Amino acid sequence: MTRELHLNLFIHGRGHHEAAWRHPLATRRALTDIGYYAELARQAEAGLFDSIFLADQLTLGDDAAHVAKGGLEPITTLAALAGATRRIGLIATASTTYTEPFNLARQFASLDHISGGRAGWNIVTSWAPGAGRNFGQDGPAGHEERYERAEEFLEVVTGLWDSWADDAILDDPRSGRFADPRRIRAINHAGEHYRVEGPLNLPRCPQGRPVFVQAGSSATGRRFAARHAEAVFTAQVEKEAAIAFYADLKAQAAAMGRAPERILVLPGLSALIGATEAEARRLSDELDALSDPEVGRARLSGRFGGHDFSHLPLDRPLSVEDFPDPETVQAARSRTQVILSVVARERPTLRALLRRLAGARGHLTMAGTPEQVAALIEDWFRSGAADGFNVMPPVLPAMLDRFVAEVVPILQRRGLFRREYAGDTLRAHYGLPRPPSRHVAGRHAAE
């Protein structure tokens, strides 16, 4: 079977560059306008993207004065977008740290039913300190504890999604039987962190369960992804490092008895596209000029668990000694390690580092022509660095429009990307099987 490139659209505000909202190419529509998201989703579907993705934050943060914030809640938004689209997958972030398993299982099962089998769940273990205070907690749990809770969380929600057999609904008016109670069962989970009786109060969803997506790239996050994820969003800025990450994750999955091809690795790519290199570079310079280094400094502090960088001058070359040990950081460790690798390799000034992070928060950025963007995608895909990309347009909708109109046709001509959808579900787009219900074995035993 020919290997196929996968593309996901990551919708973020008015673009992934932190100053995008100030640029004249960015939309002026409100971030609460569902029509804005619907237009982006339809454009991605016209470009035959596998999916769209909405991240989530459970706290406003301290930079709302200078950064465009206040977007809609992801699962609610995707339920609305299901009616505005027909084929494209719909992936939402939801936290295992600040969500109850029963509620989450209901929400994603509902989204999968509403969309006809297009739901995906980006599984996160929230680390932002302010989030805990919004949920009656003093602060976030430690890195290892969050993943320990996530393991049990997945056990519970997977059991709930399987608590109805596929054939549980009879819907037979003549006999008066709507459902077969023998094909619906409680899960009676009693674990260290959760006690959930079940069953879920709605039938098994079209995909069996949502597609599992994961974005942590720390050692713990990789083990979790190798065990559970079907797609992995990752931040990689060097091809060789991306190849190593890809090989390690696939090897870990294989060691756990999984088929490596059933876990897709999708690095983030934020591309400024111009008709010429000069035009693309001009756009990049314009966005960088609009960014505020003090906003970037505060965000860098958040990445490193609140570490104080206020004493560092903007124009002195950095060294890794200017940063805390990433193993002591309880936030997103994988992103801190990406930042430190850039510092160790390039010795940028703080100003230069903040400009790089302003582009896409530590993901791969580039400025170039459509041909150059397509060439990078093909190179990483064929080199074993990626199964596709999490496309993160720096300015919306302009850079998405250019990607669909100018980059996608090049990828199609090179035989890398589809010319039409082959299926209607997210599992079909990703080439993933529908997981069988646990009721199947029970039925055969009873018969």
C-alpha positions in Angstrom: 0.0 0.0 0.0 1.4 3.4 -1.0 2.2 5.6 2.0 0.0 8.8 2.1 0.8 12.2 3.4 -1.6 13.5 6.1 -2.4 17.2 6.8 -4.2 18.6 9.8 -5.2 22.3 10.1 -4.5 23.7 13.6 -6.9 26.7 14.0 -5.5 29.2 16.5 -7.0 32.7 16.9 -6.1 34.9 13.9 -3.0 32.9 13.2 -0.1 31.2 15.0 2.2 34.2 15.1 1.5 36.0 18.3 1.3 39.3 16.5 -0.9 38.0 13.7 -4.0 39.8 15.0 -2.2 43.1 14.3 -1.3 42.3 10.7 -3.5 43.7 7.8 -3.8 40.2 6.3 -5.5 38.8 9.4 -9.2 38.6 9.8 -11.0 41.3 11.8 -13.8 38.9 12.7 -14.4 38.2 16.4 -12.9 35.1 17.9 -16.4 34.2 19.1 -17.8 34.3 15.5 -18.7 30.7 14.6 -18.9 31.8 11.0 -15.2 32.5 11.0 -14.3 29.0 12.1 -16.8 27.5 9.7 -15.1 29.3 6.8 -11.7 28.0 7.8 -13.0 24.5 8.2 -14.7 24.5 4.8 -11.5 25.9 3.2 -9.5 23.0 4.8 -12.1 20.5 3.6 -11.8 22.0 0.1 -8.1 21.4 0.4 -8.8 17.7 1.4 -7.2 18.0 4.8 -7.6 15.0 7.0 -8.8 17.1 10.0 -9.0 20.4 11.8 -7.8 20.8 15.4 -8.8 23.2 18.2 -6.5 23.4 21.2 -7.7 24.6 24.6 -6.5 26.6 27.6 -8.3 26.5 30.9 -7.0 29.9 32.1 -6.9 33.3 30.4 -3.2 34.1 31.4 -1.7 37.5 31.9 -1.1 38.6 28.3 -4.7 39.3 27.1 -3.9 43.0 26.8 -1.5 42.3 23.9 -2.4 38.9 22.5 -5.7 38.0 20.8 -7.5 35.6 23.1 -11.0 34.6 24.1 -11.8 31.9 21.5 -14.7 29.4 21.8 -14.7 26.2 23.8 -13.4 23.4 21.4 -15.9 20.6 21.7 -18.9 22.9 21.4 -17.3 24.7 18.4 -16.6 21.4 16.6 -20.2 20.2 17.1 -21.3 23.4 15.3 -18.7 22.8 12.6 -19.9 19.3 12.0 -23.0 20.8 10.4 -20.9 23.2 8.3 -18.7 20.4 6.8 -19.2 16.9 5.4 -15.9 14.9 5.5 -13.1 16.6 7.4 -12.1 15.2 10.8 -12.8 17.3 14.0 -10.2 17.1 16.8 -10.5 18.9 20.1 -8.3 19.1 23.1 -9.7 18.0 26.5 -7.8 17.7 29.7 -7.6 14.5 31.8 -6.6 16.7 34.7 -9.6 18.9 35.0 -12.4 16.8 33.4 -14.5 13.9 34.7 -14.4 10.8 32.6 -18.1 10.3 32.3 -18.7 13.9 31.1 -15.9 13.7 28.6 -17.0 10.3 27.3 -20.5 11.7 26.7 -19.2 14.8 24.9 -16.9 13.0 22.5 -19.4 10.2 21.8 -22.0 12.9 21.0 -19.6 14.8 18.7 -18.9 11.5 16.9 -22.6 10.8 16.4 -23.3 14.4 15.4 -20.5 14.4 12.8 -21.1 10.9 11.5 -17.8 9.5 12.8 -15.3 12.4 12.5 -14.3 13.1 16.1 -10.8 13.0 17.5 -9.6 13.7 21.1 -6.3 15.4 21.8 -5.4 14.0 25.2 -3.6 16.5 27.4 -2.5 16.5 31.0 -2.9 20.3 31.8 0.1 22.0 33.4 -0.7 25.7 33.5 -0.6 26.9 37.1 -3.6 29.2 36.8 -5.8 26.3 35.6 -5.7 24.6 38.9 -7.0 27.7 40.7 -10.0 27.7 38.3 -10.9 24.2 39.5 -10.5 24.6 43.2 -6.9 23.5 43.4 -3.8 25.4 44.5 -1.7 24.3 41.5 -1.2 21.5 38.9 -0.2 18.0 39.9 3.4 16.9 39.1 4.4 15.7 35.6 4.4 12.0 36.5 1.2 12.1 38.5 -0.7 13.8 35.7 0.2 11.0 33.3 -0.6 8.3 35.9 -4.1 9.8 36.3 -4.3 10.0 32.5 -3.7 6.2 32.2 -6.6 5.5 34.5 -8.8 8.1 32.8 -8.3 6.4 29.5 -9.2 3.1 31.0 -12.5 4.5 32.3 -13.6 6.4 29.1 -12.7 3.5 26.8 -14.8 1.2 29.0 -17.7 3.7 28.8 -17.5 3.9 25.0 -17.7 0.1 25.0 -20.5 -0.2 27.5 -23.0 -0.4 24.7 -22.6 -3.2 22.1 -22.9 -2.1 18.5 -26.2 -4.1 18.2 -27.7 -3.0 21.5 -30.4 -0.8 20.0 -33.4 -2.9 18.6 -35.8 0.0 18.0 -38.7 -2.5 17.4 -42.1 -0.8 17.9 -44.0 -4.0 17.4 -42.3 -5.9 20.2 -42.0 -2.8 22.4 -38.3 -3.3 22.8 -36.1 -0.4 22.1 -32.8 -1.9 23.4 -31.4 -5.2 24.5 -30.3 -4.8 28.1 -28.0 -7.8 27.8 -26.0 -5.7 25.4 -25.5 -2.7 27.7 -23.5 -3.1 30.8 -22.0 -1.2 33.7 -18.2 -0.8 33.9 -18.1 -0.7 37.7 -14.7 1.0 37.7 -13.1 1.5 41.2 -9.5 2.8 40.8 -7.0 5.0 42.6 -8.4 8.2 41.1 -11.8 7.4 39.7 -15.0 5.5 40.7 -17.4 5.2 37.8 -20.3 2.8 37.6 -21.6 3.3 34.0 -22.9 2.4 31.5 -22.7 5.5 29.3 -26.1 7.0 28.6 -25.9 7.0 24.9 -25.1 4.3 22.3 -21.6 3.4 20.9 -20.4 6.0 18.5 -19.8 5.5 14.7 -16.0 5.2 15.1 -16.3 3.0 18.1 -14.5 5.7 20.0 -12.8 8.9 18.9 -9.4 8.9 17.3 -6.8 9.3 20.1 -4.3 12.2 19.5 -1.5 13.1 21.8 1.0 16.0 21.9 3.5 15.3 24.7 7.0 14.5 23.5 8.8 14.1 26.9 10.0 10.6 27.8 6.8 10.0 29.8 4.7 11.6 27.0 6.3 9.3 24.4 5.5 6.2 26.4 2.0 7.3 26.7 1.7 8.1 23.0 3.3 4.7 22.0 0.7 2.9 24.2 -2.4 4.8 23.2 -2.0 7.5 20.5 -3.2 7.1 16.9 -1.8 10.5 15.8 0.9 12.5 17.5 1.3 16.3 17.2 4.9 17.2 18.0 7.2 20.3 17.9 10.3 19.5 15.9 12.6 22.2 14.5 15.4 20.0 13.0 15.0 17.2 10.5 17.5 14.9 12.1 15.9 15.3 15.6 12.5 14.7 14.0 13.8 11.5 12.4 15.1 10.3 15.8 11.8 11.1 17.5 9.8 9.4 14.7 12.0 6.2 14.9 11.9 6.1 18.7 8.1 6.5 18.9 7.4 3.9 16.2 9.9 1.5 17.9 8.2 1.9 21.3 4.8 1.3 19.7 6.1 -1.9 18.0 7.6 -3.1 21.3 4.1 -2.7 22.9 2.6 -4.9 20.2 1.2 -2.1 18.1 1.5 -1.7 14.3 3.8 1.3 13.9 1.9 2.5 10.8 -1.1 3.0 13.0 0.5 5.8 14.9 0.9 8.9 12.7 3.6 11.5 13.5 2.6 15.1 12.5 5.1 17.8 13.4 3.9 21.4 13.5 4.7 23.6 10.5 4.0 27.3 10.3 4.8 28.6 6.9 4.7 32.2 5.6 4.1 31.8 1.9 4.9 34.4 -0.7 5.1 34.5 -4.5 8.8 35.0 -4.0 11.3 34.5 -1.2 11.5 38.2 -0.9 7.8 38.6 -0.4 7.7 35.8 2.2 10.7 37.4 4.1 9.0 40.8 4.0 5.9 39.2 5.6 8.0 37.6 8.3 9.8 40.9 9.1 6.4 42.7 9.3 5.1 40.2 11.8 8.3 40.2 13.9 8.2 44.0 14.0 4.7 43.8 15.5 5.6 41.4 18.3 6.2 42.7 21.8 9.4 41.2 23.4 8.0 41.6 26.9 5.0 39.5 26.0 7.4 36.9 24.7 9.5 37.1 27.8 6.4 36.4 30.0 5.4 33.5 27.8 8.9 32.1 28.0 8.6 32.3 31.8 5.4 30.3 31.6 7.1 27.6 29.5 9.6 27.2 32.2 7.2 26.9 35.1 7.3 30.6 36.1 11.1 31.0 36.0 12.2 34.6 36.1 13.9 35.8 32.9 13.5 39.5 33.6 17.2 40.0 34.4 18.3 38.9 30.9 19.2 41.6 28.4 17.5 41.3 25.1 20.6 41.5 22.9 23.2 39.3 24.8 23.7 35.7 23.4 22.1 33.1 25.5 23.5 29.9 26.9 21.8 26.9 28.5 23.0 28.1 31.9 20.4 31.0 31.6 17.6 28.4 31.9 16.5 26.0 34.6 17.1 22.2 34.2 14.1 20.9 32.1 13.8 17.9 34.4 12.8 20.2 37.2 10.1 21.9 35.1 6.5 20.6 35.7 5.1 22.2 32.7 5.3 21.0 29.1 8.8 19.5 29.3 9.1 18.6 25.6 8.7 22.2 24.5 11.4 23.3 27.0 13.8 20.8 25.6 13.1 22.1 22.1 13.9 25.6 23.2 17.1 24.5 25.0 18.3 22.6 21.9 18.0 25.8 19.9 19.9 27.8 22.5 22.7 25.2 22.7 23.0 24.9 19.0 22.7 28.6 17.9 23.4 30.8 20.9 20.7 33.3 19.9 20.1 36.5 21.7 17.0 36.6 23.9 15.4 39.0 21.3 16.1 36.5 18.5 14.8 33.6 20.5 11.6 35.4 21.4 11.0 36.3 17.8 11.4 32.6 16.8 9.0 31.6 19.5 6.5 34.3 18.5 6.2 32.6 15.1 4.6 29.4 16.4 5.6 28.8 20.1 8.6 26.5 19.3 7.2 24.7 16.2 9.0 24.6 12.8 8.7 27.9 11.0 9.7 28.9 7.5 9.2 31.7 5.0 9.3 30.8 1.3 7.5 30.1 -1.9 4.8 27.4 -2.4 7.5 25.3 -4.1 9.8 25.6 -1.2 7.1 24.8 1.4 6.1 21.7 -0.7 9.8 20.7 -1.0 10.3 20.8 2.8 7.1 18.7 3.3 8.3 16.1 0.8 11.8 16.0 2.2 10.6 15.4 5.8 8.0 12.9 4.7 10.3 10.8 2.5 13.2 11.0 5.1 11.2 9.3 7.8 10.8 12.5 9.9 7.0 12.8 9.5 3.8 11.1 8.3 2.4 14.5 7.5 2.1 17.9 9.2 0.1 19.8 11.7 -0.3 22.9 9.5 -0.2 26.1 11.6 -0.8 29.1 9.4 0.9 32.1 10.9 -1.8 34.5 9.7 -5.5 33.5 9.2 -7.2 33.2 6.8 -4.5 34.4 4.3 -1.9 31.8 4.8 -4.4 28.9 4.8 -5.8 30.2 1.6 -2.4 30.2 0.0 -1.5 26.8 1.3 -4.7 25.3 -0.1 -4.5 27.1 -3.4 -0.8 26.8 -4.1 0.9 24.2 -1.9 -1.7 21.4 -2.0 -1.7 21.2 -5.8 2.1 20.8 -5.9 1.9 17.9 -3.3 -0.8 16.3 -5.5 1.2 16.6 -8.7 4.1 14.9 -6.8 1.8 12.0 -5.9 2.1 12.7 -2.2 -1.4 13.9 -1.3 -5.0 12.7 -2.1 -7.1 14.2 -4.9 -10.3 13.1 -3.2 -11.5 11.7 0.1 -11.6 7.9 0.1 -13.9 7.7 3.2 -16.2 9.7 5.4 -14.7 9.2 8.9 -11.5 10.4 10.6 -10.4 6.8 11.0 -10.8 6.3 7.2 -8.7 9.4 6.5 -6.0 8.2 8.8 -6.1 4.6 7.6 -7.1 3.3 11.0 -9.4 0.4 11.8 -12.6 0.7 13.9 -11.8 -0.8 17.3 -14.1 -3.7 18.1 -16.4 -3.4 21.2 -15.5 -5.4 24.2 -19.0 -6.8 24.0 -18.0 -8.9 21.0 -16.1 -11.5 23.1 -18.8 -11.5 25.7 -21.5 -12.2 23.1 -19.6 -15.2 21.6 -19.1 -16.6 25.1 -22.8 -16.3 25.9 -23.7 -18.0 22.6 
